[in-house]
Amino acid sequence: MQVWPDNWPTFALFCDLRTQWRVAMGGATGLDYTAVLAVMDLHGIPPDKRREAMADIQAMEDAALAAMAVTYD
């Protein structure tokens, strides 16, 4: 897998959130956004860049949820 250099910070952030999924009886429901903000702090993402970072993470979250929702009959 290759990650474009412009996308690396978001990819690294997403990878560090790998254990921060909210899960219910039907499976993962999304990321714990409190943890997302804490990991943004650890990554040193400044406040003026967090809205953009959150939008990027949410796009990755949506794709991951869609991939996890695939069922095989």
Backbone bond lengths (Angstrom), bond angles and torsions (degrees), N, CA, C in turn:
res aa  C-N    CA-C-N  psi(-1)  N-CA   C-N-CA  omega(-1)  CA-C   N-CA-C  phi
1 M - - - 1.445 - - 1.523 108.48 -
2 Q 1.315 115.31 138.66 1.449 120.51 176.25 1.525 109.43 -116.36
3 V 1.301 114.95 142.94 1.463 121.56 176.56 1.524 107.10 -121.25
4 W 1.306 116.38 126.07 1.466 120.21 177.25 1.530 109.11 -61.61
5 P 1.313 117.32 143.02 1.470 120.56 -178.32 1.536 113.49 -54.03
6 D 1.335 117.44 -36.69 1.476 120.13 179.44 1.521 112.06 -64.68
7 N 1.339 116.81 -26.05 1.463 121.37 -177.30 1.525 112.77 -94.87
8 W 1.329 117.59 -6.83 1.456 120.19 -174.34 1.533 113.56 -58.53
9 P 1.342 120.24 -45.75 1.472 118.54 -179.35 1.532 113.02 -57.99
10 T 1.321 117.20 -41.22 1.469 119.89 179.04 1.514 110.61 -68.99
11 F 1.321 117.52 -40.51 1.460 120.87 178.21 1.529 110.68 -61.42
12 A 1.329 116.80 -44.31 1.465 120.70 178.95 1.531 110.94 -62.38
13 L 1.316 116.58 -41.59 1.461 121.11 177.01 1.523 110.75 -61.35
14 F 1.331 116.32 -47.28 1.467 120.94 179.96 1.530 110.90 -60.77
15 C 1.313 117.29 -42.29 1.468 120.72 178.82 1.522 111.50 -62.04
16 D 1.317 117.11 -37.68 1.460 120.59 179.23 1.527 112.71 -72.30
17 L 1.327 116.62 -10.92 1.471 121.44 177.11 1.523 112.03 -96.21
18 R 1.320 117.47 8.79 1.468 121.50 -170.97 1.525 114.66 -58.50
19 T 1.313 118.21 -23.20 1.467 120.02 179.39 1.528 112.39 -104.96
20 Q 1.318 117.22 13.10 1.461 121.15 -173.38 1.527 113.70 -109.15
21 W 1.314 116.66 33.95 1.463 121.06 179.23 1.517 110.60 -87.10
22 R 1.311 115.69 139.54 1.468 121.41 169.82 1.525 106.20 -84.18
23 V 1.320 115.56 133.93 1.463 120.17 -175.49 1.524 109.18 -130.35
24 A 1.325 115.43 137.60 1.465 122.27 176.33 1.533 107.98 -123.21
25 M 1.297 116.24 -171.87 1.472 120.66 -177.77 1.526 112.02 -56.93
26 G 1.314 118.22 -33.38 1.459 121.70 -177.70 1.517 113.83 -88.54
27 G 1.327 118.00 0.35 1.461 121.24 -179.21 1.515 111.48 117.13
28 A 1.312 115.44 -161.58 1.469 121.26 -177.35 1.527 110.23 -65.56
29 T 1.325 115.28 139.33 1.468 120.69 178.49 1.520 112.26 -113.48
30 G 1.315 117.25 -15.17 1.458 121.32 179.73 1.509 110.69 151.93
31 L 1.307 114.98 174.76 1.458 120.69 178.79 1.524 111.01 -79.36
32 D 1.319 115.54 152.73 1.456 122.33 173.33 1.529 106.70 -79.52
33 Y 1.330 116.83 106.15 1.466 120.50 -173.79 1.518 113.06 -67.13
34 T 1.316 118.32 -22.98 1.462 119.85 173.72 1.523 109.42 -64.12
35 A 1.319 115.91 -41.57 1.464 120.67 177.43 1.526 110.86 -67.15
36 V 1.329 117.08 -36.74 1.474 120.08 178.42 1.526 109.21 -57.79
37 L 1.327 116.87 -46.49 1.469 120.11 -179.86 1.527 111.74 -64.26
38 A 1.330 117.18 -38.94 1.468 120.77 178.68 1.528 110.84 -64.94
39 V 1.318 117.31 -40.75 1.464 120.38 179.78 1.532 110.18 -71.53
40 M 1.327 117.27 -33.12 1.469 119.08 173.48 1.527 109.86 -59.39
41 D 1.339 117.07 -40.25 1.464 121.05 176.24 1.526 110.39 -59.52
42 L 1.327 116.54 -46.12 1.463 120.90 -179.81 1.530 112.15 -62.19
43 H 1.331 116.17 -33.05 1.460 121.14 179.26 1.531 112.23 -83.21
44 G 1.323 116.76 -5.54 1.463 120.36 178.39 1.521 113.52 71.78
45 I 1.321 117.00 28.43 1.466 120.19 179.19 1.529 107.92 -75.69
46 P 1.325 117.30 120.43 1.469 119.61 -176.85 1.529 111.77 -70.70
47 P 1.310 117.03 154.59 1.469 121.22 -177.73 1.527 114.31 -52.60
48 D 1.326 117.59 -36.63 1.460 119.06 -177.30 1.534 112.93 -74.14
49 K 1.321 118.51 -7.16 1.469 122.62 178.53 1.533 112.35 -108.91
50 R 1.320 117.22 -3.30 1.470 120.33 -173.40 1.523 114.13 -72.33
51 R 1.308 118.14 -33.37 1.467 119.93 179.10 1.531 109.81 -63.49
52 E 1.332 116.05 -43.97 1.466 120.44 178.01 1.534 110.84 -66.02
53 A 1.329 116.72 -42.57 1.465 120.70 178.87 1.525 110.66 -62.34
54 M 1.341 116.51 -40.30 1.467 120.41 179.65 1.522 110.30 -64.78
55 A 1.318 117.91 -41.80 1.469 120.68 178.49 1.528 110.30 -61.92
56 D 1.324 116.75 -40.44 1.466 120.31 178.14 1.531 111.03 -65.02
57 I 1.324 116.37 -44.53 1.469 120.67 178.85 1.523 110.39 -62.81
58 Q 1.329 117.79 -40.58 1.462 120.65 179.36 1.523 111.59 -64.80
59 A 1.318 117.77 -34.45 1.463 120.28 176.08 1.528 109.99 -65.26
60 M 1.324 116.95 -42.31 1.462 120.66 177.75 1.526 110.72 -68.05
61 E 1.321 116.62 -37.83 1.464 121.69 177.77 1.528 110.18 -61.36
62 D 1.327 117.17 -45.86 1.467 121.07 178.72 1.521 111.25 -59.11
63 A 1.328 117.01 -44.20 1.463 121.21 179.70 1.526 110.70 -65.13
64 A 1.326 116.91 -40.95 1.462 120.25 179.68 1.528 111.01 -66.18
65 L 1.329 117.05 -42.12 1.471 120.10 178.38 1.532 110.80 -62.48
66 A 1.326 116.59 -40.54 1.468 120.03 177.94 1.526 110.36 -63.47
67 A 1.312 117.10 -41.40 1.473 120.54 179.47 1.530 111.25 -66.89
68 M 1.329 117.10 -37.90 1.462 120.42 179.99 1.519 112.05 -73.07
69 A 1.320 117.00 -21.29 1.467 121.29 -177.24 1.529 112.95 -83.60
70 V 1.319 117.57 -6.95 1.467 120.88 -179.50 1.524 108.99 -63.95
71 T 1.308 115.25 129.72 1.467 120.49 177.41 1.507 109.58 -115.68
72 Y 1.283 115.55 150.36 1.455 121.86 180.00 1.518 108.53 -117.69
73 D 1.322 115.92 123.76 1.478 120.12 179.74 1.507 110.63 -96.74
